[in-house]
Amino acid sequence: MNKMKLVFSQTLMISTAILFGIGIEGALAALFNKELTIEWQWYIPLSIIVTGFLCALPSVLITGYESLKKTVIRVRILLHILSIWGIVSLCGALFGWYDSFKGWVVISVMYIFIYFFVWIGSWWLAKEDDKKINDALDEIRDKE
């Protein structure tokens, strides 16, 4: 998967997952609290897309290095997880997604689920691209 496609697809997946997480959070709050009103500032939808894009950028750093040692790959993945967690925490603070430690914990839990969702989605998309390439190569090969 080329790097631009990776960033674009992950931005879409991350932004969609954030909106889904906010919807689940709102649904749970509505179940346990009868009076619930959600009010967003005008910039919140845009902040979700910006955060999705910023979180997709570090993924470019860990792709395409299959020849590295396993320990180097593991360190890169750990740095990837921590850098994205930092981006989410910083964006959450800047854009007012939370205003207390409890709110940050909720965002962090959502981050963990979203991270694994995007990881699995990216893996699946890469496998599909590999399958398409292999199928195209099979059509080109001489049959003996």
Helices and strands as residue ranges (DSSP letters): H 3-32, H 44-56, H 59-62, H 70-95, H 101-140
